[in-house]
Amino acid sequence: MKLSVFYLPKRVTRPPGRAGCMDMSWVTDRLAVGGGIWSEPKMAEVARAGVTHIVNMQIEFDDAPLAALHGIEVLWVPVDDDFHPKPPEVFERGVDFAATALERPGSKLFVHCAAGVHRAPMMALAILGAQGWGLGKAMETIQASRPVADFADVYVSSVESFLRSRLAETK
């Protein structure tokens, strides 16, 4: 298993809801978590932040048309925030996309859902876990940069199950 190194950046997080401000929290220097983009001005802000790849976890809106205008690659993984277990395929797609994206020097990944509270942090947890982070440390790091992140037990269990199955496949 190839491990990537993430460096923790200085925390610069804008509060959600301010006009013209994208709801984006940098967890590491190359991984951000946040809420929905919804509009071209906010996608332009995402592009100005240096984001090259997006994992969109929201079922409500596909970012691809907005992102294409800025040359940003998008993986849309529409998942309902229903507090039901999530199948491994959800994480497999996102983790593989993130791994490929982060192999490129200078790339930056934004993982988001509608509010950046459940689904995006869940996928960020899977991404960091697949990179070799312990889940406790990953959750602590995500919540330090994004205090609204909430790790529902069912979602953490889904990530743990995915990581166990992924580890078993590599043996």
TORDREN-699443 format. One record per residue: residue number from 1; residue in three letters; x, y, z of N, C-alpha, C in turn. Coordinates in nm, 2 decimals. Example, Ala and Ser with C-alpha at 12.3 -4.5 7.8 and 13.67 -1.06 7.14 Angstrom:
BEGIN
  num  residuo     n_x     n_y     n_z    ca_x    ca_y    ca_z     c_x     c_y     c_z
    1      ALA    1.32   -0.57    0.78    1.23   -0.45    0.78    1.32   -0.33    0.78
    2      SER    1.28   -0.22    0.71    1.37   -0.11    0.71    1.29    0.00    0.79
This chain:
BEGIN
  num  residuo     n_x     n_y     n_z    ca_x    ca_y    ca_z     c_x     c_y     c_z
    1      MET    0.08   -0.12    0.00    0.00    0.00    0.00    0.09    0.12    0.00
    2      LYS    0.06    0.21   -0.09    0.14    0.34   -0.10    0.08    0.44   -0.01
    3      LEU    0.17    0.50    0.07    0.12    0.60    0.17    0.16    0.74    0.11
    4      SER    0.06    0.83    0.12    0.09    0.97    0.08    0.11    1.05    0.21
    5      VAL    0.19    1.15    0.20    0.21    1.24    0.32    0.13    1.36    0.30
    6      PHE    0.05    1.40    0.40   -0.02    1.52    0.40    0.04    1.61    0.51
    7      TYR    0.06    1.73    0.48    0.11    1.83    0.58    0.00    1.91    0.63
    8      LEU   -0.01    1.94    0.76   -0.12    2.01    0.81   -0.09    2.16    0.79
    9      PRO   -0.18    2.23    0.73   -0.16    2.38    0.70   -0.20    2.46    0.82
   10      LYS   -0.17    2.59    0.81   -0.23    2.69    0.90   -0.38    2.69    0.87
   11      ARG   -0.46    2.69    0.98   -0.60    2.69    0.96   -0.66    2.82    0.91
   12      VAL   -0.71    2.82    0.79   -0.78    2.94    0.74   -0.91    2.89    0.69
   13      THR   -1.01    2.91    0.77   -1.15    2.86    0.74   -1.24    2.97    0.75
   14      ARG   -1.32    2.99    0.64   -1.42    3.09    0.64   -1.55    3.04    0.69
   15      PRO   -1.62    3.12    0.76   -1.75    3.07    0.81   -1.85    3.05    0.70
   16      PRO   -1.94    2.95    0.71   -2.04    2.93    0.60   -2.14    3.04    0.60
   17      GLY   -2.20    3.07    0.49   -2.31    3.16    0.48   -2.28    3.30    0.45
   18      ARG   -2.15    3.34    0.46   -2.12    3.48    0.42   -2.12    3.49    0.27
   19      ALA   -2.18    3.60    0.23   -2.19    3.63    0.08   -2.06    3.63    0.02
   20      GLY   -2.04    3.55   -0.09   -1.92    3.55   -0.17   -1.81    3.46   -0.10
   21      CYS   -1.84    3.40    0.01   -1.74    3.31    0.07   -1.78    3.16    0.05
   22      MET   -1.69    3.09    0.00   -1.71    2.95   -0.02   -1.69    2.88    0.12
   23      ASP   -1.78    2.79    0.15   -1.77    2.71    0.28   -1.68    2.59    0.26
   24      MET   -1.55    2.62    0.29   -1.44    2.53    0.26   -1.34    2.53    0.38
   25      SER   -1.31    2.42    0.43   -1.22    2.41    0.54   -1.10    2.32    0.50
   26      TRP   -0.98    2.37    0.51   -0.86    2.29    0.47   -0.82    2.20    0.59
   27      VAL   -0.83    2.07    0.56   -0.79    1.97    0.66   -0.64    1.95    0.66
   28      THR   -0.59    1.94    0.54   -0.44    1.94    0.52   -0.41    2.04    0.41
   29      ASP   -0.29    2.05    0.37   -0.25    2.14    0.26   -0.31    2.11    0.13
   30      ARG   -0.36    1.98    0.11   -0.41    1.94   -0.02   -0.55    1.88   -0.01
   31      LEU   -0.61    1.88    0.10   -0.75    1.82    0.12   -0.84    1.92    0.20
   32      ALA   -0.95    1.96    0.13   -1.04    2.05    0.20   -1.18    1.98    0.20
   33      VAL   -1.26    2.01    0.30   -1.39    1.96    0.32   -1.49    2.08    0.33
   34      GLY   -1.61    2.06    0.28   -1.70    2.17    0.29   -1.84    2.14    0.24
   35      GLY   -1.91    2.25    0.22   -2.05    2.25    0.18   -2.07    2.27    0.03
   36      GLY   -2.19    2.27   -0.01   -2.22    2.28   -0.15   -2.17    2.41   -0.22
   37      ILE   -2.14    2.39   -0.35   -2.08    2.50   -0.43   -2.20    2.58   -0.49
   38      TRP   -2.29    2.52   -0.56   -2.42    2.57   -0.61   -2.41    2.67   -0.72
   39      SER   -2.31    2.75   -0.73   -2.31    2.86   -0.83   -2.17    2.88   -0.89
   40      GLU   -2.17    2.95   -1.01   -2.05    2.98   -1.08   -1.95    3.06   -1.00
   41      PRO   -2.00    3.17   -0.93   -1.91    3.25   -0.85   -1.84    3.17   -0.74
   42      LYS   -1.91    3.08   -0.68   -1.85    3.00   -0.57   -1.75    2.89   -0.64
   43      MET   -1.79    2.84   -0.75   -1.69    2.75   -0.82   -1.57    2.83   -0.86
   44      ALA   -1.58    2.95   -0.90   -1.46    3.03   -0.93   -1.38    3.05   -0.81
   45      GLU   -1.44    3.07   -0.69   -1.36    3.08   -0.57   -1.29    2.95   -0.54
   46      VAL   -1.35    2.84   -0.56   -1.29    2.70   -0.54   -1.17    2.69   -0.63
   47      ALA   -1.18    2.74   -0.76   -1.07    2.73   -0.85   -0.96    2.82   -0.81
   48      ARG   -0.99    2.94   -0.76   -0.89    3.04   -0.71   -0.81    2.98   -0.59
   49      ALA   -0.88    2.89   -0.51   -0.81    2.83   -0.40   -0.72    2.72   -0.44
   50      GLY   -0.71    2.69   -0.57   -0.62    2.60   -0.63   -0.67    2.46   -0.64
   51      VAL   -0.80    2.44   -0.61   -0.86    2.30   -0.62   -0.86    2.26   -0.77
   52      THR   -0.81    2.13   -0.78   -0.80    2.07   -0.91   -0.90    1.96   -0.93
   53      HIS   -0.94    1.90   -0.82   -1.03    1.79   -0.82   -1.14    1.80   -0.71
   54      ILE   -1.26    1.75   -0.74   -1.37    1.76   -0.65   -1.43    1.62   -0.63
   55      VAL   -1.46    1.58   -0.51   -1.55    1.46   -0.49   -1.68    1.53   -0.43
   56      ASN   -1.78    1.52   -0.51   -1.91    1.57   -0.47   -2.00    1.46   -0.42
   57      MET   -2.03    1.47   -0.29   -2.11    1.37   -0.22   -2.26    1.40   -0.22
   58      GLN   -2.29    1.52   -0.26   -2.44    1.56   -0.25   -2.52    1.49   -0.36
   59      ILE   -2.64    1.45   -0.32   -2.73    1.40   -0.42   -2.81    1.51   -0.49
   60      GLU   -2.80    1.63   -0.42   -2.89    1.74   -0.47   -2.84    1.81   -0.59
   61      PHE   -2.71    1.81   -0.63   -2.66    1.89   -0.73   -2.53    1.84   -0.79
   62      ASP   -2.52    1.83   -0.92   -2.40    1.79   -0.99   -2.32    1.91   -1.03
   63      ASP   -2.20    1.91   -0.97   -2.10    2.03   -1.00   -2.03    2.02   -1.13
   64      ALA   -2.04    1.91   -1.20   -1.95    1.89   -1.32   -1.96    2.01   -1.42
   65      PRO   -2.08    2.05   -1.46   -2.09    2.16   -1.56   -2.02    2.29   -1.51
   66      LEU   -2.04    2.32   -1.38   -1.97    2.44   -1.33   -1.82    2.42   -1.33
   67      ALA   -1.78    2.31   -1.29   -1.63    2.28   -1.27   -1.56    2.27   -1.41
   68      ALA   -1.63    2.23   -1.51   -1.57    2.22   -1.64   -1.52    2.35   -1.69
   69      LEU   -1.59    2.46   -1.66   -1.55    2.59   -1.70   -1.41    2.63   -1.64
   70      HIS   -1.37    2.56   -1.53   -1.25    2.60   -1.46   -1.14    2.48   -1.48
   71      GLY   -1.17    2.38   -1.55   -1.08    2.27   -1.57   -1.06    2.18   -1.45
   72      ILE   -1.16    2.18   -1.36   -1.16    2.10   -1.24   -1.23    1.97   -1.27
   73      GLU   -1.16    1.86   -1.23   -1.22    1.73   -1.25   -1.31    1.70   -1.13
   74      VAL   -1.43    1.64   -1.16   -1.53    1.61   -1.06   -1.57    1.46   -1.06
   75      LEU   -1.57    1.40   -0.95   -1.64    1.27   -0.93   -1.76    1.30   -0.85
   76      TRP   -1.88    1.26   -0.91   -2.00    1.28   -0.84   -2.04    1.15   -0.78
   77      VAL   -2.05    1.14   -0.65   -2.09    1.02   -0.58   -2.22    1.06   -0.50
   78      PRO   -2.33    1.06   -0.57   -2.46    1.11   -0.50   -2.50    1.01   -0.39
   79      VAL   -2.50    1.06   -0.27   -2.53    0.97   -0.15   -2.63    1.05   -0.07
   80      ASP   -2.73    0.98   -0.03   -2.83    1.04    0.06   -2.78    1.04    0.20
   81      ASP   -2.80    1.15    0.27   -2.76    1.16    0.41   -2.88    1.11    0.50
   82      ASP   -2.89    0.98    0.50   -3.01    0.91    0.56   -2.97    0.83    0.69
   83      PHE   -2.85    0.84    0.73   -2.80    0.77    0.85   -2.82    0.62    0.84
   84      HIS   -2.81    0.57    0.71   -2.80    0.42    0.69   -2.66    0.38    0.65
   85      PRO   -2.62    0.26    0.67   -2.49    0.22    0.63   -2.46    0.24    0.48
   86      LYS   -2.34    0.28    0.45   -2.30    0.30    0.31   -2.22    0.19    0.26
   87      PRO   -2.25    0.14    0.13   -2.18    0.03    0.08   -2.03    0.06    0.04
   88      PRO   -1.94   -0.04    0.04   -1.80   -0.01    0.01   -1.78    0.06   -0.12
   89      GLU   -1.87    0.04   -0.22   -1.85    0.10   -0.35   -1.85    0.25   -0.35
   90      VAL   -1.93    0.31   -0.25   -1.93    0.45   -0.24   -1.79    0.50   -0.21
   91      PHE   -1.72    0.44   -0.11   -1.59    0.48   -0.07   -1.48    0.44   -0.17
   92      GLU   -1.50    0.33   -0.23   -1.40    0.28   -0.33   -1.38    0.38   -0.44
   93      ARG   -1.49    0.43   -0.50   -1.49    0.53   -0.61   -1.42    0.66   -0.56
   94      GLY   -1.46    0.71   -0.44   -1.40    0.83   -0.39   -1.25    0.82   -0.35
   95      VAL   -1.22    0.71   -0.29   -1.08    0.69   -0.25   -0.99    0.67   -0.37
   96      ASP   -1.03    0.59   -0.47   -0.95    0.57   -0.59   -0.93    0.70   -0.66
   97      PHE   -1.04    0.78   -0.68   -1.03    0.91   -0.75   -0.94    1.00   -0.67
   98      ALA   -0.95    1.01   -0.54   -0.86    1.09   -0.46   -0.71    1.05   -0.47
   99      ALA   -0.69    0.92   -0.47   -0.55    0.87   -0.48   -0.49    0.91   -0.61
  100      THR   -0.57    0.89   -0.72   -0.52    0.93   -0.85   -0.49    1.08   -0.86
  101      ALA   -0.58    1.16   -0.80   -0.57    1.30   -0.81   -0.45    1.35   -0.73
  102      LEU   -0.43    1.29   -0.61   -0.32    1.34   -0.52   -0.18    1.29   -0.56
  103      GLU   -0.18    1.19   -0.66   -0.05    1.15   -0.71    0.01    1.26   -0.80
  104      ARG   -0.07    1.35   -0.85   -0.03    1.46   -0.93    0.03    1.57   -0.84
  105      PRO    0.15    1.61   -0.87    0.21    1.72   -0.79    0.13    1.85   -0.80
  106      GLY    0.11    1.91   -0.69    0.04    2.04   -0.68   -0.11    2.03   -0.69
  107      SER   -0.17    1.91   -0.70   -0.31    1.90   -0.70   -0.37    1.92   -0.56
  108      LYS   -0.50    1.97   -0.56   -0.57    1.99   -0.44   -0.71    1.93   -0.46
  109      LEU   -0.76    1.87   -0.35   -0.89    1.80   -0.36   -0.99    1.86   -0.26
  110      PHE   -1.11    1.89   -0.31   -1.22    1.94   -0.23   -1.32    1.83   -0.22
  111      VAL   -1.36    1.79   -0.10   -1.46    1.69   -0.08   -1.58    1.76   -0.02
  112      HIS   -1.69    1.76   -0.08   -1.81    1.83   -0.03   -1.94    1.76   -0.04
  113      CYS   -2.03    1.80    0.04   -2.17    1.76    0.02   -2.26    1.89    0.03
  114      ALA   -2.38    1.89    0.07   -2.46    2.01    0.08   -2.42    2.10    0.19
  115      ALA   -2.40    2.05    0.31   -2.36    2.13    0.42   -2.22    2.10    0.48
  116      GLY   -2.16    2.00    0.44   -2.02    1.97    0.49   -2.02    1.92    0.63
  117      VAL   -2.13    1.85    0.67   -2.14    1.80    0.81   -2.13    1.65    0.82
  118      HIS   -2.19    1.58    0.73   -2.19    1.43    0.74   -2.12    1.36    0.63
  119      ARG   -2.17    1.38    0.51   -2.12    1.30    0.39   -1.98    1.33    0.35
  120      ALA   -1.95    1.46    0.34   -1.81    1.50    0.30   -1.71    1.46    0.41
  121      PRO   -1.73    1.49    0.54   -1.64    1.44    0.64   -1.62    1.28    0.64
  122      MET   -1.73    1.21    0.61   -1.73    1.07    0.60   -1.63    1.02    0.49
  123      MET   -1.64    1.09    0.37   -1.55    1.05    0.26   -1.41    1.09    0.29
  124      ALA   -1.39    1.21    0.35   -1.26    1.25    0.39   -1.19    1.15    0.48
  125      LEU   -1.28    1.10    0.58   -1.23    1.00    0.67   -1.18    0.88    0.60
  126      ALA   -1.26    0.83    0.50   -1.22    0.71    0.42   -1.09    0.74    0.34
  127      ILE   -1.08    0.86    0.28   -0.96    0.90    0.21   -0.84    0.90    0.30
  128      LEU   -0.84    0.96    0.41   -0.73    0.96    0.50   -0.70    0.82    0.56
  129      GLY   -0.80    0.75    0.59   -0.78    0.61    0.64   -0.71    0.52    0.54
  130      ALA   -0.75    0.54    0.41   -0.69    0.46    0.30   -0.54    0.51    0.28
  131      GLN   -0.51    0.63    0.32   -0.37    0.68    0.31   -0.29    0.64    0.43
  132      GLY   -0.35    0.56    0.53   -0.27    0.51    0.64   -0.30    0.58    0.77
  133      TRP   -0.38    0.68    0.77   -0.41    0.76    0.90   -0.50    0.67    0.99
  134      GLY   -0.47    0.67    1.12   -0.57    0.61    1.21   -0.70    0.69    1.21
  135      LEU   -0.81    0.62    1.22   -0.94    0.69    1.21   -0.96    0.79    1.33
  136      GLY   -0.91    0.76    1.44   -0.92    0.86    1.55   -0.85    0.99    1.52
  137      LYS   -0.72    0.97    1.48   -0.65    1.09    1.44   -0.71    1.16    1.32
  138      ALA   -0.76    1.09    1.22   -0.82    1.15    1.11   -0.95    1.23    1.15
  139      MET   -1.03    1.17    1.23   -1.15    1.24    1.28   -1.11    1.37    1.36
  140      GLU   -1.02    1.36    1.44   -0.97    1.47    1.53   -0.92    1.58    1.44
  141      THR   -0.84    1.55    1.33   -0.79    1.65    1.24   -0.90    1.71    1.16
  142      ILE   -0.99    1.63    1.11   -1.10    1.69    1.03   -1.18    1.79    1.12
  143      GLN   -1.22    1.74    1.24   -1.30    1.83    1.33   -1.22    1.95    1.38
  144      ALA   -1.09    1.94    1.39   -1.01    2.06    1.43   -1.02    2.17    1.32
  145      SER   -1.03    2.13    1.20   -1.04    2.23    1.09   -1.18    2.26    1.05
  146      ARG   -1.27    2.17    1.08   -1.41    2.19    1.05   -1.50    2.14    1.17
  147      PRO   -1.52    2.23    1.26   -1.59    2.19    1.39   -1.73    2.14    1.37
  148      VAL   -1.80    2.18    1.26   -1.93    2.13    1.23   -1.94    1.99    1.18
  149      ALA   -1.82    1.93    1.15   -1.82    1.79    1.10   -1.87    1.70    1.21
  150      ASP   -1.96    1.61    1.18   -2.03    1.52    1.27   -2.01    1.38    1.22
  151      PHE   -1.95    1.30    1.29   -1.92    1.16    1.25   -2.02    1.07    1.31
  152      ALA   -2.13    1.05    1.24   -2.24    0.96    1.29   -2.18    0.82    1.30
  153      ASP   -2.21    0.74    1.40   -2.16    0.61    1.43   -2.18    0.52    1.31
  154      VAL   -2.30    0.53    1.24   -2.32    0.44    1.13   -2.23    0.47    1.01
  155      TYR   -2.19    0.60    1.00   -2.10    0.63    0.89   -1.96    0.59    0.92
  156      VAL   -1.92    0.61    1.05   -1.78    0.56    1.09   -1.77    0.41    1.07
  157      SER   -1.88    0.34    1.11   -1.88    0.19    1.09   -1.87    0.16    0.94
  158      SER   -1.93    0.23    0.86   -1.93    0.21    0.71   -1.78    0.23    0.66
  159      VAL   -1.72    0.33    0.71   -1.58    0.36    0.67   -1.49    0.25    0.72
  160      GLU   -1.51    0.21    0.85   -1.43    0.10    0.90   -1.44   -0.03    0.82
  161      SER   -1.56   -0.06    0.79   -1.59   -0.18    0.71   -1.52   -0.17    0.57
  162      PHE   -1.53   -0.06    0.51   -1.47   -0.04    0.38   -1.32   -0.06    0.39
  163      LEU   -1.26    0.00    0.49   -1.11   -0.01    0.51   -1.06   -0.15    0.54
  164      ARG   -1.14   -0.22    0.62   -1.11   -0.36    0.65   -1.11   -0.44    0.52
  165      SER   -1.22   -0.42    0.44   -1.23   -0.50    0.31   -1.12   -0.46    0.22
  166      ARG   -1.08   -0.34    0.21   -0.97   -0.29    0.12   -0.84   -0.35    0.17
  167      LEU   -0.82   -0.36    0.30   -0.70   -0.41    0.35   -0.69   -0.56    0.32
  168      ALA   -0.80   -0.63    0.33   -0.81   -0.78    0.31   -0.78   -0.80    0.16
  169      GLU   -0.82   -0.71    0.07   -0.80   -0.73   -0.07   -0.65   -0.72   -0.11
  170      THR   -0.58   -0.64   -0.03   -0.44   -0.62   -0.06   -0.34   -0.73   -0.01
  171      LYS   -0.40   -0.81    0.07   -0.32   -0.92    0.13   -0.32   -1.04    0.04
